[in-house]
Amino acid sequence: MRKLVYAGIVAAVGLSVSSAMAVIAGSKHDLTNTANKIRAANPADVNNEICVFCHTPHGSNQSFTGAPLWNKAIDTTVTYQVYGGGQTTGGTTVDQPGDVSRACLSCHDGVNAINSIINLPGSGGWNSSGNLIAFTVDGGATTISAGTAATMPAGITQIGTDLRNDHPVGVVYRGDEANAPASLVATNTALPSGFVIAGDKDGNPGPTVGDLLRAGKVECVSCHDPHLGENPRFLRLSNTGSQLCLTCHAK
């Protein structure tokens, strides 16, 4: 199996892979993989390149800072209904998702086109508004033709714009407070063995719970690594025995 290691890209958003390899080839995020239900209708349209669906070495979306060298033209004005209607039971305000979460939602919100690619492989394929390539969302039974926006089909992978039934993102982590809500642990708490993260983030020595945060907030990438295709649901740690949940919540 081809293994593509994205330590440089991941580090650019504050994460680096430690004990595991980041395997995208053959995963659900390999949108050239003809075994996937949701994918490019014709992988040859993108020269079978895997990274191109999210990243480009040239001509990236400069207006979007949620992920490095972003290769999608996305609508960052989408308003999401947030967990708890804006507050958790601990009185913590839940904001709109940060840009790093909007990177995930640019495919998973059912609004943004999943087949939008600014810079196609090769020469002459740059379009700041995004090239809409031919796509399929049903395993190849039908083809959404080039030039037509394909959105994530209904189902668990379409999180939608209503995030009230999902773990809050864009929420300040309050584990360092006295009587922290939700039994949150302190940010300097060491991550359990096997957690795929290392390095320094926002001044935290790492690998600690603080390294999972973005600007002090919980975001999608706190639990998921989009490059970690060898783990179920791209989780940073197996949730067997709720061990991923218990990383932050001392229940």
Backbone bond lengths (Angstrom), bond angles and torsions (degrees), N, CA, C in turn:
res aa  C-N    CA-C-N  psi(-1)  N-CA   C-N-CA  omega(-1)  CA-C   N-CA-C  phi
1 M - - - 1.461 - - 1.530 109.12 -
2 R 1.301 115.88 136.15 1.455 119.59 176.28 1.518 109.40 -69.74
3 K 1.315 116.12 133.80 1.463 119.29 178.19 1.522 108.56 -118.04
4 L 1.315 115.99 121.78 1.450 121.71 -178.93 1.517 108.14 -107.98
5 V 1.294 116.69 118.95 1.452 121.08 -175.06 1.524 108.55 -101.96
6 Y 1.320 116.07 122.13 1.452 121.28 -174.51 1.525 111.09 -112.43
7 A 1.305 118.00 43.42 1.461 120.36 -177.95 1.518 110.71 -60.08
8 G 1.349 116.60 -39.45 1.455 119.34 -179.41 1.506 112.57 -65.39
9 I 1.320 116.42 -45.37 1.459 120.20 -179.64 1.514 110.84 -65.59
10 V 1.339 116.39 -44.58 1.459 119.38 -177.77 1.510 110.42 -65.32
11 A 1.330 117.50 -39.91 1.452 120.41 -179.53 1.516 111.17 -61.92
12 A 1.334 117.14 -30.39 1.453 120.82 -179.56 1.511 112.60 -64.50
13 V 1.319 118.06 -22.35 1.459 120.66 175.89 1.521 110.64 -106.42
14 G 1.334 115.20 17.26 1.443 119.84 172.33 1.509 115.40 93.51
15 L 1.299 117.84 12.82 1.458 120.47 -179.73 1.511 108.58 -130.44
16 S 1.325 116.51 148.38 1.445 119.52 169.72 1.508 108.29 -140.93
17 V 1.299 115.71 147.06 1.454 120.23 -176.71 1.517 109.77 -78.96
18 S 1.337 116.49 136.13 1.456 119.75 -178.95 1.511 110.96 -107.84
19 S 1.345 117.23 -85.24 1.464 120.36 -168.90 1.518 114.07 -84.80
20 A 1.317 118.46 -4.47 1.460 119.79 -177.23 1.517 110.13 -129.56
21 M 1.307 115.57 158.13 1.453 121.53 174.43 1.519 108.62 -87.93
22 A 1.316 115.53 145.32 1.459 119.74 175.82 1.521 108.13 -89.65
23 V 1.294 116.69 110.39 1.458 121.76 -174.18 1.520 109.37 -110.98
24 I 1.314 116.91 109.62 1.457 120.89 178.42 1.520 110.75 -99.16
25 A 1.322 116.45 -37.65 1.457 120.06 -178.14 1.526 110.31 -55.65
26 G 1.334 115.44 124.29 1.449 121.11 178.75 1.510 114.41 87.49
27 S 1.346 117.54 -8.50 1.461 120.81 -179.93 1.530 110.25 -83.72
28 K 1.326 116.14 177.46 1.471 120.73 177.81 1.521 111.86 -65.24
29 H 1.321 117.40 -21.81 1.461 120.76 178.17 1.527 112.51 -88.56
30 D 1.311 116.85 0.50 1.462 121.24 172.19 1.524 107.05 -88.02
31 L 1.317 115.63 92.47 1.466 120.00 -173.42 1.521 112.82 -81.45
32 T 1.338 116.25 7.45 1.470 119.74 169.05 1.523 110.75 -97.88
33 N 1.308 117.08 -6.56 1.464 121.91 -175.38 1.528 109.80 -75.32
34 T 1.315 116.99 111.83 1.463 120.61 -175.26 1.529 112.48 -70.85
35 A 1.333 117.88 -5.87 1.461 120.35 174.18 1.526 111.67 -82.26
36 N 1.329 116.48 -12.78 1.460 120.24 -178.31 1.523 111.75 -83.26
37 K 1.306 116.08 143.79 1.460 121.53 177.07 1.528 110.72 -66.59
38 I 1.316 116.37 -41.45 1.467 122.86 -178.11 1.517 107.37 -106.76
39 R 1.330 116.42 117.91 1.467 119.33 -173.28 1.525 110.18 -171.85
40 A 1.324 114.18 173.77 1.457 120.28 171.35 1.525 109.22 -64.50
41 A 1.324 116.66 135.68 1.461 119.84 -179.99 1.519 110.67 -65.21
42 N 1.322 115.74 -34.58 1.463 120.87 -179.92 1.530 108.09 -135.58
43 P 1.330 117.86 96.88 1.465 119.85 -177.83 1.522 113.94 -54.75
44 A 1.334 116.97 -24.39 1.464 119.65 179.10 1.533 110.98 -63.81
45 D 1.353 116.99 -21.02 1.467 120.22 178.68 1.521 111.44 -62.14
46 V 1.337 116.69 -24.89 1.458 120.88 178.82 1.527 110.60 -120.68
47 N 1.326 116.01 25.60 1.465 122.13 178.49 1.526 112.02 54.87
48 N 1.346 116.16 31.53 1.457 121.68 -179.46 1.527 112.86 57.85
49 E 1.334 117.05 24.83 1.460 120.47 178.89 1.530 109.97 -81.85
50 I 1.316 115.50 132.08 1.457 121.31 -175.97 1.524 111.52 -86.13
51 C 1.332 116.84 -42.13 1.464 120.85 -173.18 1.524 112.89 -69.68
52 V 1.341 116.80 -25.21 1.461 122.04 -169.74 1.524 113.13 -60.03
53 F 1.306 118.39 -22.59 1.460 120.34 -177.70 1.529 112.22 -70.59
54 C 1.325 116.09 -16.75 1.467 119.63 178.52 1.529 113.51 -127.43
55 H 1.340 117.60 -32.85 1.460 120.43 -171.45 1.528 111.24 -128.97
56 T 1.328 114.47 153.19 1.462 120.39 174.77 1.517 108.78 -142.34
57 P 1.332 118.66 143.12 1.460 119.64 178.14 1.523 112.70 -76.72
58 H 1.329 117.19 -15.18 1.469 121.03 -178.27 1.530 109.72 -141.60
59 G 1.323 116.41 146.94 1.459 121.09 172.09 1.509 114.31 68.87
60 S 1.329 117.54 36.38 1.463 120.30 -177.10 1.524 112.05 -76.71
61 N 1.317 115.35 171.89 1.461 123.22 -179.70 1.534 108.48 -77.50
62 Q 1.322 116.82 98.34 1.462 121.03 -175.77 1.522 112.92 -71.52
63 S 1.323 117.39 -20.64 1.458 120.24 -177.96 1.522 112.20 -80.13
64 F 1.335 116.70 -7.92 1.460 120.55 -178.56 1.518 109.28 -114.46
65 T 1.335 115.88 124.01 1.460 120.61 -175.00 1.524 112.72 -112.29
66 G 1.308 117.45 8.91 1.457 119.96 -175.35 1.504 114.41 -73.57
67 A 1.314 118.05 -21.49 1.462 122.44 179.57 1.523 107.63 -152.70
68 P 1.316 117.80 152.14 1.461 120.26 -174.46 1.523 112.89 -72.08
69 L 1.355 114.80 142.76 1.463 121.95 173.29 1.528 111.19 48.12
70 W 1.332 115.52 50.10 1.458 121.81 -173.10 1.518 110.61 -69.18
71 N 1.323 116.57 132.80 1.462 122.03 -172.25 1.526 112.40 -110.25
72 K 1.314 116.92 22.47 1.456 120.15 179.70 1.527 109.64 -123.94
73 A 1.323 115.17 139.84 1.459 120.75 170.24 1.523 106.76 -90.00
74 I 1.335 116.94 110.19 1.455 119.58 -173.64 1.520 110.69 -123.35
75 D 1.310 115.12 156.30 1.460 122.09 178.46 1.529 108.42 -89.90
76 T 1.321 116.00 102.59 1.464 120.05 -178.72 1.527 111.65 -87.54
77 T 1.324 117.10 4.95 1.467 120.13 178.58 1.526 111.66 -92.95
78 V 1.337 117.33 -3.26 1.457 120.05 179.35 1.532 109.56 -58.57
79 T 1.319 116.63 131.40 1.459 121.47 177.71 1.523 109.26 -99.92
80 Y 1.326 115.67 130.52 1.454 121.33 -178.00 1.527 110.31 -106.39
81 Q 1.335 114.96 143.96 1.459 120.02 170.52 1.522 107.23 -80.47
82 V 1.320 116.50 119.99 1.458 119.63 -169.70 1.522 112.02 -97.66
83 Y 1.320 114.06 162.93 1.461 122.74 -176.63 1.532 110.41 -52.84
84 G 1.319 116.10 135.39 1.453 120.82 175.43 1.507 114.34 67.59
85 G 1.337 116.73 14.97 1.459 119.31 -178.52 1.510 112.87 67.88
86 G 1.338 117.21 16.75 1.456 120.76 177.84 1.509 113.40 117.38
87 Q 1.349 117.81 -12.30 1.453 120.33 176.72 1.515 110.25 -139.77
88 T 1.332 115.35 143.42 1.463 120.31 173.13 1.524 108.42 -87.06
89 T 1.311 116.11 174.02 1.468 119.59 179.81 1.519 111.80 -65.13
90 G 1.320 117.55 -20.28 1.458 120.43 177.47 1.505 113.25 -86.20
91 G 1.329 116.68 5.87 1.457 120.27 179.29 1.509 114.07 81.20
92 T 1.312 117.39 13.04 1.463 121.14 179.61 1.525 110.16 -83.72
93 T 1.319 116.53 128.39 1.455 120.20 178.02 1.522 110.82 -70.46
94 V 1.314 115.98 133.28 1.467 121.42 176.75 1.525 107.71 -105.16
95 D 1.316 116.33 117.41 1.459 121.72 -178.90 1.527 110.73 -88.93
96 Q 1.318 115.67 178.10 1.453 120.65 170.54 1.532 109.15 -62.29
97 P 1.318 118.68 149.74 1.464 120.20 179.53 1.518 111.61 -55.18
98 G 1.335 115.98 142.76 1.450 119.81 174.39 1.518 110.67 -70.99
99 D 1.327 115.70 168.68 1.467 119.24 -176.60 1.521 112.66 -59.83
100 V 1.337 118.05 -32.83 1.457 119.00 -179.83 1.532 110.50 -65.60
101 S 1.338 116.87 -32.30 1.471 119.92 174.68 1.518 110.64 -77.40
102 R 1.332 117.00 -33.80 1.467 119.51 177.32 1.530 111.34 -64.46
103 A 1.325 116.57 -25.34 1.468 118.86 174.64 1.526 109.56 -61.57
104 C 1.327 116.93 -44.07 1.461 120.92 177.29 1.529 110.39 -66.58
105 L 1.320 115.41 -44.28 1.461 120.09 -176.80 1.523 112.43 -69.02
106 S 1.325 117.61 -17.10 1.463 119.54 179.55 1.523 111.78 -64.58
107 C 1.326 116.78 -15.52 1.465 120.87 169.41 1.521 111.86 -109.31
108 H 1.332 116.32 -32.96 1.462 120.01 -167.54 1.525 114.73 -97.48
109 D 1.345 118.85 1.53 1.473 118.32 -178.09 1.523 113.82 -90.46
110 G 1.336 116.90 -4.56 1.463 118.85 178.62 1.513 113.67 73.24
111 V 1.326 116.60 6.24 1.468 121.93 179.71 1.522 110.22 -114.42
112 N 1.328 116.06 -53.08 1.453 120.90 179.62 1.527 110.67 -72.54
113 A 1.321 115.64 146.36 1.464 120.71 -178.62 1.523 110.65 -73.53
114 I 1.318 116.28 129.31 1.459 120.25 178.61 1.529 111.62 -82.24
115 N 1.327 117.17 -11.32 1.471 120.63 -178.50 1.517 112.40 -105.88
116 S 1.341 116.93 21.73 1.459 121.59 179.49 1.521 110.07 -89.95
117 I 1.328 116.37 122.74 1.460 122.23 179.77 1.526 107.97 -134.48
118 I 1.322 116.97 117.69 1.461 120.62 -177.54 1.518 111.00 -67.21
119 N 1.330 116.00 -52.19 1.461 120.61 -174.38 1.523 110.40 -115.29
120 L 1.309 116.44 102.67 1.462 121.23 177.85 1.526 110.32 -72.91
121 P 1.315 118.40 152.40 1.462 120.28 175.81 1.527 110.94 -58.09
122 G 1.302 114.84 148.46 1.457 118.94 178.53 1.513 111.83 91.96
123 S 1.317 116.17 -164.93 1.460 122.67 -175.25 1.523 111.29 -102.97
124 G 1.327 115.90 140.72 1.460 121.04 173.60 1.506 115.02 81.58
125 G 1.339 117.77 15.33 1.461 119.74 -177.24 1.511 113.83 -110.57
126 W 1.348 116.81 31.22 1.464 119.99 -178.25 1.522 110.28 -100.14
127 N 1.313 115.91 131.14 1.470 121.76 178.70 1.524 107.42 -147.53
128 S 1.331 117.84 111.83 1.463 121.38 -174.94 1.522 112.16 -60.66
129 S 1.332 116.85 -23.70 1.463 120.67 179.07 1.522 111.93 -85.82
130 G 1.322 116.24 -7.81 1.459 121.22 178.58 1.515 113.09 96.79
131 N 1.326 116.42 129.49 1.462 122.13 170.88 1.523 108.01 -84.59
132 L 1.312 118.08 127.95 1.460 122.23 177.93 1.520 108.27 -95.83
133 I 1.330 117.04 102.86 1.455 120.52 -176.03 1.525 110.34 -84.96
134 A 1.322 115.72 162.12 1.465 120.59 177.96 1.516 109.37 -63.36
135 F 1.336 115.94 136.56 1.461 120.77 -172.21 1.511 110.04 -141.84
136 T 1.320 116.11 161.80 1.453 121.11 170.84 1.520 108.72 -133.96
137 V 1.311 117.04 142.02 1.467 121.09 178.11 1.523 110.85 -120.49
138 D 1.328 115.94 11.84 1.469 119.94 -178.87 1.519 111.72 -135.19
139 G 1.327 114.99 32.29 1.461 118.74 174.94 1.505 114.47 75.75
140 G 1.315 117.84 17.16 1.452 121.13 176.98 1.508 115.03 98.79
141 A 1.339 118.42 1.00 1.463 120.19 179.46 1.518 110.87 -64.78
142 T 1.332 116.07 -35.14 1.465 121.02 176.43 1.522 107.87 -136.16
143 T 1.301 115.06 159.34 1.455 120.85 178.83 1.515 109.51 -119.47
144 I 1.328 115.72 128.49 1.460 121.43 170.76 1.513 105.70 -86.41
145 S 1.298 116.54 115.33 1.459 121.17 -169.68 1.522 111.91 -67.67
146 A 1.323 115.39 156.56 1.456 121.73 176.78 1.526 109.42 -57.34
147 G 1.322 116.14 139.94 1.456 121.00 -179.07 1.518 113.24 94.81
148 T 1.336 116.86 -9.77 1.462 122.12 178.44 1.521 109.41 -109.59
149 A 1.321 116.24 133.33 1.464 119.71 -179.14 1.520 110.80 -71.19
150 A 1.321 114.82 129.36 1.471 121.26 173.61 1.529 107.29 -104.12
151 T 1.304 117.28 131.72 1.457 120.99 177.57 1.526 109.79 -117.44
152 M 1.310 115.11 159.82 1.454 120.22 -178.51 1.527 109.58 -59.60
153 P 1.330 117.89 127.27 1.468 119.79 -179.14 1.522 111.40 -69.51
154 A 1.314 115.25 162.41 1.463 120.71 179.17 1.519 110.22 -58.72
155 G 1.309 115.80 143.79 1.458 121.05 -178.76 1.512 109.69 142.90
156 I 1.309 117.21 -175.42 1.453 121.24 -174.38 1.515 112.61 -65.17
157 T 1.345 117.61 -26.51 1.465 119.10 179.80 1.520 112.32 -79.07
158 Q 1.325 117.16 -13.40 1.460 119.85 173.06 1.526 108.01 -94.49
159 I 1.326 115.11 94.77 1.460 120.59 -179.07 1.517 110.13 -66.96
160 G 1.343 116.46 -32.36 1.454 121.24 178.68 1.513 111.99 82.39
161 T 1.314 116.59 -172.49 1.462 121.73 178.53 1.523 111.62 -96.91
162 D 1.330 117.20 -6.88 1.459 121.81 176.35 1.525 107.99 -97.22
163 L 1.321 116.52 102.97 1.461 121.92 -175.51 1.523 112.32 -98.49
164 R 1.324 116.61 15.72 1.464 119.38 -174.54 1.525 113.04 -71.05
165 N 1.338 117.31 -16.56 1.474 118.75 178.64 1.529 111.31 -104.76
166 D 1.327 116.21 18.70 1.458 121.66 -179.20 1.524 110.16 -121.91
167 H 1.318 115.89 156.41 1.466 119.85 174.93 1.526 108.51 -54.60
168 P 1.336 117.60 135.04 1.468 118.70 -176.96 1.517 112.91 -62.74
169 V 1.318 115.09 138.83 1.462 122.60 169.26 1.520 106.43 -121.34
170 G 1.329 115.70 162.52 1.461 118.23 -174.65 1.521 111.04 70.65
171 V 1.346 116.78 24.74 1.462 121.55 -176.75 1.522 109.60 -115.65
172 V 1.325 116.11 133.05 1.457 121.50 179.42 1.535 109.88 -64.60
173 Y 1.318 115.97 133.11 1.463 122.04 177.96 1.522 107.92 -85.78
174 R 1.332 116.69 123.00 1.462 121.29 -171.98 1.526 112.97 -113.01
175 G 1.309 116.47 31.56 1.450 120.47 -176.03 1.514 115.16 -68.80
176 D 1.340 117.48 -17.53 1.463 119.82 -178.64 1.522 112.81 -89.75
177 E 1.323 116.89 -0.35 1.457 120.21 179.49 1.524 110.99 -84.36
178 A 1.317 115.55 154.53 1.460 119.65 171.54 1.520 108.27 -65.91
179 N 1.323 116.66 139.79 1.466 121.31 -178.21 1.534 110.56 54.49
180 A 1.318 115.39 49.05 1.468 121.39 -177.47 1.525 111.07 -55.35
181 P 1.330 117.77 136.35 1.466 119.79 179.36 1.519 111.51 -67.54
182 A 1.316 115.88 156.91 1.467 123.43 176.34 1.522 112.77 58.03
183 S 1.335 116.68 24.70 1.465 121.98 179.44 1.524 112.23 54.75
184 L 1.327 116.40 36.35 1.460 120.40 -178.93 1.523 110.75 -69.12
185 V 1.322 115.55 140.31 1.463 121.14 177.50 1.520 109.35 -86.04
186 A 1.319 116.90 164.01 1.463 121.32 179.33 1.520 111.03 -66.39
187 T 1.324 116.05 153.99 1.466 120.11 -177.29 1.520 112.85 -67.43
188 N 1.339 117.31 -20.09 1.468 118.54 179.15 1.522 112.62 -88.64
189 T 1.332 117.17 9.25 1.465 121.50 177.34 1.522 109.94 -68.55
190 A 1.307 116.48 129.89 1.465 120.47 -178.99 1.520 110.83 -65.28
191 L 1.313 115.85 142.62 1.453 120.65 175.68 1.525 109.38 -74.30
192 P 1.328 117.31 148.35 1.462 119.59 -179.68 1.521 111.62 -68.40
193 S 1.302 115.11 159.40 1.457 120.77 177.86 1.522 110.45 -57.17
194 G 1.307 116.41 136.43 1.454 121.02 178.37 1.507 114.12 97.57
195 F 1.327 117.47 -11.83 1.459 120.14 179.39 1.525 108.72 -68.30
196 V 1.316 117.61 129.25 1.463 120.85 -174.37 1.516 109.77 -91.10
197 I 1.320 113.98 90.42 1.467 121.64 176.98 1.516 106.49 -172.14
198 A 1.298 116.38 151.00 1.456 120.06 173.71 1.516 107.80 -162.20
199 G 1.313 116.43 169.89 1.451 120.14 173.94 1.508 113.65 96.77
200 D 1.307 115.46 -176.73 1.451 122.47 -173.96 1.518 110.62 -101.09
201 K 1.319 117.08 132.77 1.465 121.08 178.83 1.517 109.36 -140.62
202 D 1.328 116.79 125.84 1.459 121.95 177.67 1.527 112.11 52.85
203 G 1.342 117.36 36.94 1.443 120.87 177.10 1.512 115.29 81.36
204 N 1.321 117.65 2.43 1.462 120.38 178.61 1.525 109.59 -85.51
205 P 1.335 117.74 138.00 1.464 119.78 -174.98 1.510 113.93 -67.46
206 G 1.329 119.06 -28.93 1.445 124.03 174.89 1.523 114.03 60.27
207 P 1.302 118.20 154.07 1.465 121.65 -2.53 1.536 111.70 -83.77
208 T 1.308 115.49 114.79 1.458 122.43 -179.88 1.520 109.36 -132.04
209 V 1.319 115.48 173.20 1.467 120.32 177.28 1.530 110.45 -56.90
210 G 1.333 116.86 -34.10 1.464 119.52 179.39 1.508 113.65 -59.67
211 D 1.341 116.58 -26.76 1.460 120.30 179.81 1.527 112.77 -71.78
212 L 1.308 116.75 -11.64 1.464 120.47 179.74 1.523 112.07 -86.00
213 L 1.320 116.65 -8.37 1.467 120.95 -172.53 1.522 111.47 -96.85
214 R 1.324 114.74 159.48 1.464 122.11 173.44 1.515 107.56 -124.83
215 A 1.334 116.07 115.44 1.461 120.83 -176.42 1.529 110.32 53.83
216 G 1.328 115.02 37.27 1.449 120.99 178.30 1.507 115.14 77.80
217 K 1.334 117.40 8.66 1.460 121.28 -176.16 1.528 111.69 -117.49
218 V 1.318 115.21 152.29 1.452 122.09 171.63 1.528 108.26 -78.00
219 E 1.297 116.69 130.87 1.457 122.28 176.74 1.531 108.56 -132.82
220 C 1.319 117.43 176.77 1.467 121.11 -178.14 1.527 111.85 -53.90
221 V 1.351 115.72 -40.10 1.464 119.74 -175.27 1.518 112.72 -74.07
222 S 1.336 117.88 -4.22 1.458 119.54 175.28 1.523 110.60 -65.63
223 C 1.309 117.17 -32.50 1.465 121.94 -179.35 1.524 113.42 -110.99
224 H 1.323 116.87 -25.62 1.463 121.23 -175.08 1.530 110.81 -117.76
225 D 1.310 115.78 146.03 1.459 122.49 169.74 1.522 106.86 -120.06
226 P 1.330 118.68 112.06 1.467 120.23 -174.82 1.518 113.99 -62.19
227 H 1.337 117.35 -14.23 1.458 121.28 179.42 1.522 112.84 -94.58
228 L 1.320 117.23 -5.51 1.459 120.93 -171.49 1.527 110.10 -93.97
229 G 1.325 115.32 64.79 1.453 120.83 -172.33 1.510 115.42 -68.49
230 E 1.342 117.65 -16.27 1.456 118.67 -179.44 1.519 112.19 -78.66
231 N 1.329 118.60 -11.31 1.455 121.91 177.77 1.525 110.78 -98.78
232 P 1.321 117.88 141.62 1.472 119.88 176.86 1.524 110.64 -56.52
233 R 1.326 115.18 132.01 1.467 122.13 177.99 1.526 112.23 57.16
234 F 1.323 116.73 23.54 1.463 122.16 176.39 1.527 112.37 57.77
235 L 1.331 117.03 28.63 1.462 121.24 179.62 1.528 110.53 -70.52
236 R 1.320 116.77 147.21 1.451 121.85 178.17 1.533 112.02 -75.29
237 L 1.317 115.76 -19.42 1.454 121.65 179.65 1.519 107.48 -152.65
238 S 1.313 117.18 141.34 1.456 120.01 176.17 1.523 110.03 -56.92
239 N 1.335 116.44 141.07 1.456 119.58 178.99 1.532 111.91 -97.46
240 T 1.310 116.68 19.98 1.466 120.11 173.55 1.527 109.01 -58.13
241 G 1.317 116.07 130.03 1.451 119.51 -176.75 1.515 113.25 66.90
242 S 1.340 115.81 19.20 1.474 122.19 -179.11 1.527 112.24 60.42
243 Q 1.341 117.13 26.94 1.454 118.89 -175.31 1.524 112.88 -65.44
244 L 1.342 117.88 -29.04 1.463 119.00 176.13 1.530 110.07 -67.97
245 C 1.317 117.09 -45.48 1.472 121.13 179.05 1.519 110.75 -61.13
246 L 1.346 116.11 -41.48 1.456 121.23 -175.55 1.524 112.60 -73.21
247 T 1.322 116.86 -7.80 1.460 120.03 174.72 1.524 110.33 -61.43
248 C 1.327 116.38 -39.53 1.463 121.02 -177.63 1.529 113.50 -107.17
249 H 1.320 116.39 -27.12 1.471 120.45 -175.75 1.532 109.41 -108.92
250 A 1.333 116.76 110.88 1.460 121.43 -177.52 1.526 109.30 -84.16
251 K 1.313 115.44 72.63 1.473 120.55 -178.15 1.519 110.66 -92.51
